[in-house]
Amino acid sequence: MSRILTFFTVVAATTLFCVEVNGLPYSYFQLRKHGQKREAQFTEKYFIQTMDHFNFNSMGNGTFNQRYLINDTYWKKGYGPIFFYTGNEGDIWEFAFNSDFITELAAQQRALVIFAEHRYYGNSLPFGKDSFNIPEISLLTVEQALADYAVMITELKKQLAATDCPVIVFGGSYGGMLSAYMRLKYPNIVAGALAASAPVLSTAGLGDSRQFFRDVTADFESVAPECSDAVKMAFHQLKEMADRQDYSRIQSELSLCKPPASAQDIRQLNGLLRNAFTLMAMLDYPYSTHFMGNMPANPVKVACKTMLSGPDLLTNLRNTAGIVYNSTGLFACFDQYSLYVECADPTGCGLGFDSLAWDYQACTEIDMCYESNNVTDMFPPMFFTETDREQYCSKRWAVIPRPDWLKTQFWGNALSTASNIIFSNGDLDPWANGGVRKSLSTSLVAVNISGGAHHLDLRGSNAADPVSVINARKTEGELITQWVKMERTRLRQSL
């Protein structure tokens, strides 16, 4: 979901060794982190995947190489559970390097860990460089991705002599949605799911379209009410200058590479600036991170300190946006069209091929008609209705969105008959209230994390972790242990 940049090119920060196994390349990576070399413990491999699981006569009646990462360091072979990450909208290495809780839990439970890359993202391109053409992109659906994971799990269990090993799926954000959907769709394959920061309700068109940016605003208000007031006033000053078409001053005040020249340029600028605050709210971790960009510790507090650092609010707004867009301080100006692309996701699609894939998904199944209105939030009015979505998607991708499809296909808010899913959410995360915040049964458990940002619980243990996330991980581990035991019992009884 909200992204300003493509994921960092992981190879640039790694040492890579390539060999071949059964004719397919795989790699072993070492990640340099904070100046130290840390073994990633993952082997990169490729799985020969079916292009179209649901149509024997389609253009996709073939196969493609789907990337996955595997770590058997802690696995009790043939017995320990399999922890499977349902990859989402980006390079799978980035999720593996930012989801160390799964590996930590694997060490405790002697599990095999697999991170699978989502089709049309990273290196898993069914049609290579043509994957984002029409109609080739039409095989990018939630259903195809879930079928990919079901087939991969089934086949890898056979290859690894692990047919009796229970499978638990994990995912964060859209990946968390997929982990929940895997348990709903393939309970014969998946014994349980940890759906971290999974907005399964809001992306199905359920809830209030004002919720997301209202909750972004609430994060800044919680630091200091005058902080959100300053942001609102800065945007108001920007609007006044735009109304006067004082474009050269806007360029100067905000250090833009080019002056805006139209109402569309101003909308683009507002989107760029709004997206910076969105990312800081999502990634408001208590320590510095390098995920979807370089963030300082507690970026919302840093942003508020910057917004309140002096009387020139537009300078403060520029410097606050720079926390996200110019973390290195090397850029002399902001190129608003290269740093941010308006798309069918008002929270941001990112850049590059991954952004094309996410834009298409937001135009078909994933419904994100979120708005800012300057009343319930601190941002300029920027509306994105179902009509707006339909018009954009028809022009961009020649598709008509299906606003109710996720409710029909994946149950919407009628989840009470499901089982063995953890819905975890941090109260600092603007996606949280688009997900499940109350337990629906003893096996549909909501874990709410005070002081937690976007899927903080999936990240590795850190000295700065709040007690709430330590307790959340403990609860999650205990539930997963129960599910693994239950699945082993079921498997024994079925023999």
PyMOL commands that set and color helices and strands:
alter all, ss='L'
color gray80, all
select helices_A, chain A and resi 10-13+92-96+100-109+128-130+136-139+142-159+174-185+211-223+225-243+247-254+263-282+299-307+313-325+336-339+352-362+386-397+405-410+432-434+456-458+467-494
alter helices_A, ss='H'
color red, helices_A
select strands_A, chain A and resi 14-21+24-33+36-50+63-71+82-86+112-116+167-172+192-196+289-290+294-295+421-426+444-449
alter strands_A, ss='S'
color yellow, strands_A
deselect
rebuild
show_as cartoon
